[in-house]
Amino acid sequence: MTKKLKVAAGAAGAGAAAFFATGEVFFNLFLTKQGTELARRFNTKSADGDEQNEIFATNPAVKEGDEWYENSEKTRIEVFTREGAKRHAYLIKAEKPSHKYVITCHGYTSKPSEMGFFGIEFYKRGYNVVFPCLDGHADSETRFISMGWKDRLTVVALAYYIAEQDPEAQIVLHGNSMGGATVMMATGEKMPENVRCCIEDCGYTSVWDEYRVQLKDMFSIDKLPVLKAANTVSKLHAKFDFKEASAINQVRKSVTPTLFIHGERDTFVPFWMLETNYSAAACEKDKIAIPDSVHAVAALVHPELYWGKIDEFTAKYITG
């Protein structure tokens, strides 16, 4: 081996080491259960962060939802995905016997209990409310976060579970932020006919697209080398690919009627993603842009508009 070749080989080795080291740092920070608390602090650095946190801290609907979730009797549901993974959710039954169910999925760095302000509104409308614990969050069975991609299979498994327990079940899928992406991804899979419609709120187009936005906006760094490194490590550890984890590709296959919701001032999951997801969807569909809303707070900023649209949409597919 010539001296030049040795130098070149050494540089390549150092480059490879740096590449994987970068990917490991990203993965451990953003895609593991241990990293979610630190990642949550990074989320507040987004342009939406301060306003979003203020709304969550002061809006009375959040407090009402938290208290309702805390004080309601909950049943733990356990399912197995088609990959054989054990996953769980919590069920709060409707006040009166009902065949209406909603599976409502939380966002990134969140947890089922923080979906109370959504859950209580469905509960008031006579739904049994199911809160999945998504991968790498709260007391989930895995320490890796899949940003909705593997979580879609949890939603599918829960839908089949509900249909088996109640053959007359009418199921609505609902999700916020990462949860919105999760339910969109689920609609690209085969599900029981009991799944009547889907409501996605501020979900991203793909994991790759979302990280491109965040690396640019929050860290102002060259996104492609970091993304490629992180994606390589994700495929090794968590067995999912950022580009494959695509809501766009899934809704292109969807036969589930879907309502797309997005805040017009959302920069964390940029508003343009609404139209991209909506345009790609092959299913029956509708959409609404919520004025004055930053990320993930549309239901709190304009509740009458938000829930009025949901009532109008679900009335087409849910009876009783």
C-alpha positions in Angstrom: 0.0 0.0 0.0 1.5 3.3 -1.0 1.7 6.3 1.4 -1.0 8.2 -0.5 -3.3 5.2 -0.4 -2.7 4.8 3.4 -3.5 8.5 3.9 -6.6 8.2 1.8 -7.7 5.1 3.7 -7.1 6.8 7.0 -9.1 9.8 6.0 -11.9 7.5 4.8 -11.9 5.7 8.0 -12.0 8.9 10.1 -14.8 10.1 7.8 -16.8 7.0 8.4 -16.3 7.1 12.1 -17.4 10.8 12.2 -20.4 9.9 10.0 -21.6 7.1 12.4 -20.8 9.2 15.5 -23.0 12.0 14.1 -25.8 9.6 13.4 -25.5 8.1 16.9 -25.7 11.5 18.6 -28.8 12.4 16.5 -30.4 9.0 17.1 -29.8 9.0 20.8 -31.1 12.5 21.2 -34.2 12.4 19.1 -35.2 8.8 18.6 -34.8 7.1 22.0 -37.0 7.2 25.1 -34.0 8.5 27.2 -33.6 11.4 24.8 -37.2 12.6 24.7 -37.0 14.9 27.6 -34.0 16.7 26.1 -35.7 16.7 22.7 -38.8 18.2 24.3 -36.6 21.2 25.4 -35.3 21.5 21.8 -38.9 21.7 20.5 -39.5 24.8 22.5 -36.7 26.5 20.5 -38.9 26.4 17.4 -40.7 29.5 16.3 -43.9 28.1 17.6 -42.5 27.0 20.9 -43.2 29.9 23.3 -46.7 30.5 22.0 -47.6 26.9 22.0 -46.4 26.4 25.6 -48.4 29.4 26.7 -51.6 28.1 25.2 -51.1 24.6 26.8 -50.4 26.2 30.2 -53.3 28.6 30.3 -56.1 27.1 28.2 -58.9 25.8 30.4 -59.7 23.0 28.0 -56.3 21.5 28.7 -56.9 21.5 32.4 -60.4 20.0 31.9 -59.0 17.3 29.7 -56.2 16.5 32.1 -58.6 16.1 35.0 -61.0 14.0 33.0 -58.2 11.6 31.9 -56.8 11.4 35.4 -60.1 10.7 37.1 -61.6 8.4 34.5 -61.5 4.6 34.8 -59.1 3.2 32.3 -58.6 -0.3 30.9 -55.3 -1.4 29.5 -55.5 -3.0 26.1 -52.6 -5.2 24.8 -52.2 -6.1 21.2 -49.5 -7.6 18.9 -48.6 -6.0 15.6 -48.1 -8.0 12.5 -44.4 -7.9 13.2 -45.1 -9.7 16.5 -44.4 -6.6 18.7 -46.4 -6.3 21.9 -47.9 -2.8 22.2 -50.6 -1.3 24.5 -53.2 1.4 24.8 -55.6 2.7 27.4 -59.4 2.7 26.9 -61.9 5.0 28.5 -65.4 3.7 27.9 -68.2 5.9 26.8 -70.6 7.0 29.5 -73.4 5.0 27.9 -72.9 1.7 25.9 -71.7 2.7 22.4 -70.4 1.2 19.2 -68.5 4.4 18.4 -64.7 4.3 19.0 -61.9 6.7 18.4 -58.2 5.8 18.5 -56.4 9.1 19.3 -52.6 9.2 18.9 -50.3 11.6 20.8 -47.5 13.6 19.4 -43.7 13.5 19.6 -42.4 13.7 23.2 -46.0 13.5 24.4 -48.0 10.7 26.0 -51.6 9.4 26.2 -52.5 11.4 29.3 -51.7 14.6 27.4 -54.4 13.8 24.8 -57.1 14.4 27.4 -58.4 17.6 25.8 -59.0 15.7 22.6 -60.4 12.6 24.3 -63.0 14.4 26.4 -64.5 16.0 23.3 -64.9 12.6 21.7 -66.2 11.2 25.0 -68.9 14.0 25.1 -69.9 12.8 21.6 -70.5 9.3 22.9 -67.2 7.6 21.9 -65.2 5.0 23.6 -61.7 6.6 23.6 -58.6 4.6 23.0 -55.2 6.1 23.7 -52.2 4.2 22.2 -48.8 4.6 23.8 -46.5 5.2 20.8 -43.1 3.7 20.5 -40.4 5.2 22.8 -42.8 7.3 24.8 -44.1 7.0 28.4 -44.4 3.4 29.4 -44.1 1.9 25.9 -42.5 -1.5 25.4 -39.6 -0.1 23.3 -37.0 2.5 23.9 -36.9 3.4 20.2 -39.1 6.1 18.6 -40.3 5.4 15.1 -42.0 8.8 14.4 -45.3 7.1 13.5 -43.9 4.5 11.1 -44.1 1.4 13.2 -46.8 3.0 15.3 -49.1 2.7 12.3 -49.1 -1.1 12.9 -50.1 -0.5 16.5 -53.1 1.5 15.2 -54.0 -1.3 12.8 -53.7 -3.9 15.5 -55.9 -1.9 17.8 -58.5 -1.5 15.0 -58.6 -5.3 14.5 -58.8 -5.8 18.3 -61.8 -3.4 18.6 -63.6 -5.0 15.7 -63.1 -8.5 17.2 -64.4 -7.3 20.6 -67.3 -5.4 19.0 -68.3 -6.4 15.5 -70.6 -3.4 15.3 -67.8 -1.0 16.1 -67.5 2.2 14.1 -63.9 3.4 14.4 -62.5 6.9 13.9 -58.7 7.4 13.7 -57.4 10.7 15.1 -53.9 12.0 15.7 -52.1 15.2 16.5 -48.6 16.1 15.1 -46.6 12.8 15.1 -50.0 11.2 15.9 -51.4 12.8 12.8 -48.6 11.3 10.7 -49.2 8.0 12.4 -52.9 7.7 11.5 -52.2 8.8 7.9 -49.6 6.1 7.7 -52.1 3.6 9.1 -54.6 4.4 6.4 -52.2 2.9 3.8 -52.5 -0.5 5.4 -55.3 -3.1 5.3 -57.7 -2.4 8.1 -61.1 -3.8 9.1 -64.2 -2.2 7.5 -65.1 -1.0 11.0 -62.6 1.9 10.4 -64.9 4.5 9.0 -62.8 7.6 8.7 -59.6 9.4 9.8 -58.8 12.8 11.2 -55.2 13.9 11.0 -54.1 17.1 12.7 -50.9 18.8 11.6 -49.1 15.6 10.5 -45.9 15.8 8.5 -45.4 14.5 4.9 -42.5 12.2 5.9 -40.0 11.8 8.6 -37.2 12.8 6.2 -39.0 16.0 5.3 -39.7 16.9 8.9 -36.1 16.5 10.0 -34.9 18.6 7.1 -37.2 21.4 8.3 -36.1 21.1 11.9 -32.3 20.9 11.2 -32.5 24.0 9.1 -34.8 26.1 11.4 -33.6 25.2 14.8 -29.9 24.3 14.3 -29.0 26.1 11.1 -26.7 23.2 10.0 -26.0 21.4 6.8 -28.9 19.0 6.9 -28.1 16.4 4.3 -24.9 14.9 5.9 -26.6 14.8 9.3 -29.8 13.3 8.0 -28.0 10.6 6.0 -26.0 9.7 9.1 -29.0 9.6 11.3 -31.0 7.6 8.8 -28.2 5.0 8.6 -28.1 4.6 12.3 -31.9 4.5 12.5 -32.0 1.6 10.1 -29.4 -0.2 12.1 -31.0 0.3 15.6 -34.7 1.0 15.1 -35.1 -0.8 11.7 -36.9 2.1 10.0 -36.0 4.4 7.1 -36.8 8.2 7.3 -37.8 8.2 3.6 -39.9 5.1 3.8 -41.7 6.5 6.8 -43.9 8.6 4.5 -47.4 9.7 5.1 -47.6 10.8 1.4 -46.9 7.3 0.1 -49.4 5.8 2.5 -52.3 8.2 1.8 -51.8 7.4 -1.9 -53.0 3.9 -1.1 -55.7 4.9 1.3 -59.3 4.0 1.1 -60.2 5.6 4.4 -62.0 8.9 4.2 -59.7 11.5 5.8 -60.0 15.0 7.1 -56.8 17.0 7.0 -56.4 19.8 9.6 -53.5 22.3 9.9 -52.8 25.6 11.7 -52.0 28.3 9.2 -49.2 29.7 11.3 -47.6 26.3 12.0 -43.9 26.4 11.4 -42.8 23.3 13.3 -44.7 21.0 10.9 -44.9 23.7 8.1 -48.3 24.6 6.8 -47.4 23.7 3.2 -47.4 20.0 4.3 -51.2 20.2 4.6 -51.7 20.7 0.9 -49.0 18.1 0.0 -50.6 15.4 2.1 -54.1 16.4 0.9 -53.2 16.4 -2.7 -51.6 13.0 -2.5 -54.6 11.3 -0.8 -56.5 8.8 -3.0 -59.4 8.5 -0.5 -62.5 10.6 0.0 -61.2 13.7 1.7 -61.7 17.1 3.1 -59.5 19.7 4.7 -59.5 22.8 6.9 -56.9 25.4 7.7 -57.2 26.9 11.2 -56.4 30.6 11.3 -54.1 32.0 13.9 -52.9 28.6 15.0 -49.3 27.6 15.5 -48.3 23.9 15.8 -50.7 21.4 17.5 -53.0 23.9 19.1 -55.7 24.3 16.5 -58.3 22.6 18.7 -57.6 25.1 21.5 -57.3 28.3 19.4 -60.6 27.8 17.5 -62.5 25.0 19.2 -65.8 25.8 17.6 -64.3 25.8 14.1 -62.2 22.7 14.8 -64.9 20.5 16.4 -67.6 21.9 14.1 -65.7 20.6 11.1 -65.0 17.3 12.7 -68.7 16.9 13.5 -69.6 17.7 10.0 -67.1 15.3 8.6 -67.7 12.3 10.9 -71.5 12.6 10.4 -71.0 11.3 6.9 -69.4 8.0 8.1 -70.5 7.5 11.8 -74.1 6.7 12.8 -75.7 6.9 16.2 
